[in-house]
Amino acid sequence: MIRRALLRTAALTLLALVSRAGPVAAADTPTADFLVQKMDEVMTFKTRTADSTLTVVRDGKSETRSMRIWSRGWDDSFSEFLSPPRDKGVKYLKLEKNLYMFLPTTEKVVKISGHMLRQSVMDSDFSYEDMLEQRALLQDYAATVIGQEKVEGTDCWVVDLVAKAPGQTYARRKTWIAKDTYVPVKAERFAQSGLLLKTLTMHDLVDVGGRRFPSRMLMRDAAREGSHSELKFANMQFDVALPDETFSRRRLMKGN
């Protein structure tokens, strides 16, 4: 009887420990809002300058353009294409949710809006709407942690983001956030119907002034079979002083 009582007590103790294991494991999972906020902190900066190349690969053929980029947070940016010769001098200015383009052949500034925003930038898989994206995702999306996966050997939390209201460029996003760096190493973007529209992956993290930041981004448009676009950054500098003139419409019309 004593032995049975001891075994019963041991079994109940073990059952209690097992029953506690579930809540402890769940408590170890960060909230979706925390993960998205940490991701935004990693990917957001006061200012940044960089040399970059945009390579478009389609049907086995590739074309590369080079440009110089100046950015202030996610609201403002200025970019100027340096090559090839036919694109040299083309400039883009983003001011919050407004986008302007300067074409040296016509010497005119054009505001890109409406249906034009869905067009691709320099025939790439990046659209003008992609250029206008801002990082305040939690304002527009409800986030949920839906699992854990590895992406190219990196342990990630998988976060599902669903638009709170109609009108967003992407009705839903599925994002893989690295556990160690909080970099969004992969993001799938969906239409309201559930159709996969685009997949963005980030690669080759570099250390710049103590900040870990991806130096290569790859975009695939599901509607453009056999195509992808790669955006690479070099000579990145963060939190450098940039005068307000850097992000002005007047600068579009003149040289640097």
C-alpha positions in Angstrom: 0.0 0.0 0.0 2.8 2.4 0.9 4.6 1.6 -2.4 1.4 2.2 -4.4 0.9 5.5 -2.5 4.4 6.6 -3.3 4.0 5.7 -7.0 0.7 7.5 -7.2 2.3 10.6 -5.6 5.2 10.5 -8.0 2.9 10.1 -11.0 0.8 13.1 -9.9 4.0 15.2 -9.4 5.2 14.3 -12.8 1.8 15.1 -14.3 1.8 18.5 -12.6 5.3 19.2 -14.0 4.3 18.2 -17.5 1.1 20.3 -17.3 3.2 23.3 -16.4 5.6 22.8 -19.3 3.1 24.1 -21.9 2.6 27.6 -20.4 6.3 28.0 -19.8 7.1 27.2 -23.5 4.3 29.6 -24.6 5.7 32.3 -22.4 9.1 31.9 -24.2 7.4 32.9 -27.5 7.6 36.7 -28.0 4.4 38.5 -28.9 3.9 39.4 -32.5 3.8 43.1 -31.7 7.2 42.8 -30.0 8.8 41.0 -32.9 7.4 43.5 -35.5 8.6 46.5 -33.4 12.1 45.0 -33.0 12.2 44.3 -36.8 11.2 47.9 -37.4 14.0 49.1 -35.1 16.6 47.1 -36.9 15.5 48.2 -40.4 14.8 51.9 -39.5 17.5 54.5 -39.4 17.8 58.3 -38.9 19.8 58.7 -42.2 21.7 56.5 -44.6 23.8 56.9 -47.7 24.9 54.1 -50.0 26.1 53.1 -53.4 23.8 50.5 -54.9 23.2 48.3 -58.0 19.9 47.1 -59.3 20.2 43.9 -61.4 17.2 42.6 -63.2 17.3 39.0 -64.4 14.7 37.8 -66.9 14.7 34.8 -69.2 18.4 34.1 -68.4 19.4 37.7 -69.3 20.5 40.3 -66.8 20.9 44.1 -66.8 22.5 46.1 -64.1 22.1 49.8 -63.2 24.1 51.7 -60.6 22.8 54.5 -58.4 23.6 56.6 -55.4 21.0 56.7 -52.5 20.4 59.1 -49.7 17.7 58.2 -47.1 16.1 59.9 -44.0 14.2 57.3 -42.1 11.6 55.5 -44.2 9.8 58.7 -45.1 12.3 60.5 -47.4 14.8 59.3 -49.9 16.6 60.6 -53.0 18.3 58.4 -55.6 20.2 59.1 -58.8 21.1 56.6 -61.5 24.7 56.8 -62.6 24.7 54.0 -65.3 24.1 52.8 -68.0 24.4 56.0 -70.1 20.7 55.9 -71.2 19.6 56.0 -67.6 22.2 58.4 -66.2 20.7 61.4 -64.5 17.3 59.8 -63.8 16.4 60.8 -60.3 13.7 59.8 -57.8 12.5 61.8 -54.8 10.3 60.3 -52.1 8.7 62.6 -49.6 6.6 60.6 -47.2 3.9 59.1 -49.5 4.7 61.3 -52.5 7.0 60.1 -55.3 8.6 62.3 -58.0 10.8 61.4 -60.9 13.1 63.6 -63.0 13.8 62.6 -66.6 16.9 64.3 -68.0 15.7 63.7 -71.6 12.7 65.9 -71.1 14.1 68.0 -68.1 10.8 67.6 -66.4 9.7 66.5 -63.0 6.8 64.0 -63.0 4.7 63.0 -59.9 4.1 59.3 -59.9 0.6 58.6 -58.6 -2.6 56.5 -59.1 -2.3 53.5 -61.4 1.3 54.5 -62.2 2.4 53.4 -58.7 1.8 49.7 -59.7 4.3 49.9 -62.5 7.8 48.5 -62.1 10.8 50.6 -61.4 13.3 50.4 -64.3 11.5 47.2 -65.5 12.4 45.5 -62.2 10.3 43.3 -59.8 10.1 46.3 -57.4 7.1 48.6 -58.0 6.8 52.2 -57.2 4.4 51.2 -54.4 7.2 49.1 -53.0 9.4 52.2 -52.9 6.7 54.1 -51.0 6.5 51.5 -48.2 6.8 52.8 -44.6 7.7 50.7 -41.6 4.8 51.5 -39.3 3.3 48.1 -40.0 1.4 47.8 -36.7 -0.7 50.8 -37.6 -2.1 49.0 -40.7 -1.8 45.3 -39.9 -2.8 42.9 -37.1 0.1 40.6 -36.3 0.1 37.0 -35.0 3.0 34.6 -34.4 2.1 31.4 -36.3 5.3 29.3 -35.9 9.0 28.8 -36.1 11.1 27.8 -39.1 14.6 27.9 -40.5 15.3 30.0 -43.6 18.7 29.1 -45.1 19.9 27.9 -41.8 18.6 30.9 -39.8 16.1 30.3 -37.0 13.1 32.5 -37.4 9.8 33.4 -35.9 7.0 33.3 -38.5 4.6 36.3 -38.2 1.3 36.7 -40.1 0.2 40.2 -40.8 -3.3 40.9 -41.9 -4.5 44.3 -43.1 -6.9 46.0 -40.6 -8.8 47.7 -43.4 -9.1 47.6 -47.2 -6.8 49.7 -49.3 -3.4 48.3 -48.4 -1.1 47.4 -51.3 -0.8 43.9 -49.8 -3.8 42.5 -47.9 -1.6 40.0 -46.0 2.1 39.5 -45.3 3.9 36.4 -44.0 7.3 37.4 -42.5 10.2 35.3 -41.2 12.0 37.3 -38.5 15.5 36.1 -37.5 15.6 35.2 -33.8 19.1 36.5 -33.3 19.1 39.8 -35.3 15.3 40.5 -35.9 16.1 41.0 -39.6 13.1 40.0 -41.8 15.0 37.4 -43.8 11.9 36.5 -45.9 8.6 38.1 -46.6 5.7 36.9 -48.7 3.1 39.4 -49.8 -0.5 38.4 -50.8 -3.6 39.9 -52.5 -7.0 40.0 -50.8 -7.8 36.7 -52.7 -4.9 35.0 -51.0 -2.9 34.9 -54.2 0.9 35.2 -53.6 2.1 38.4 -55.3 5.7 38.8 -54.3 8.5 37.3 -52.2 11.3 39.5 -50.8 14.4 37.9 -49.2 17.3 39.6 -47.5 20.9 38.4 -47.5 24.5 39.1 -46.6 24.3 41.0 -43.3 27.1 43.5 -42.8 28.2 45.3 -39.6 28.2 49.1 -40.1 28.9 51.1 -36.9 27.5 48.3 -34.7 24.4 47.9 -36.8 23.6 44.6 -38.6 22.0 45.4 -41.9 21.3 43.3 -45.1 23.4 44.4 -48.0 21.5 42.4 -50.6 17.7 42.2 -51.2 16.1 39.9 -53.7 12.5 40.5 -55.0 10.5 38.0 -57.0 7.2 38.9 -58.6 5.0 35.7 -58.9 3.4 37.1 -62.0 6.7 37.4 -63.8 8.0 33.8 -64.3 11.7 33.5 -64.7 12.4 36.9 -63.4 13.9 38.4 -60.2 15.5 41.6 -59.2 18.5 42.1 -56.9 19.3 45.3 -55.0 22.8 45.4 -53.5 24.2 48.1 -51.2 27.8 49.1 -50.7 29.7 51.8 -48.8 26.7 52.2 -46.4 26.8 54.9 -43.8 24.2 55.4 -41.1 23.2 58.5 -39.1 25.3 60.9 -41.1 24.3 64.6 -41.2 22.2 65.4 -44.3 20.9 68.9 -45.0 17.2 69.4 -45.8 18.2 70.4 -49.3 19.1 66.7 -49.9 15.4 65.9 -50.1 14.0 68.8 -52.0 12.2 69.0 -55.4 14.7 71.7 -56.4 17.5 69.2 -56.2 15.8 67.1 -58.8 16.4 69.8 -61.4 20.1 70.3 -60.7 23.3 68.3 -60.3 25.0 67.4 -57.1 
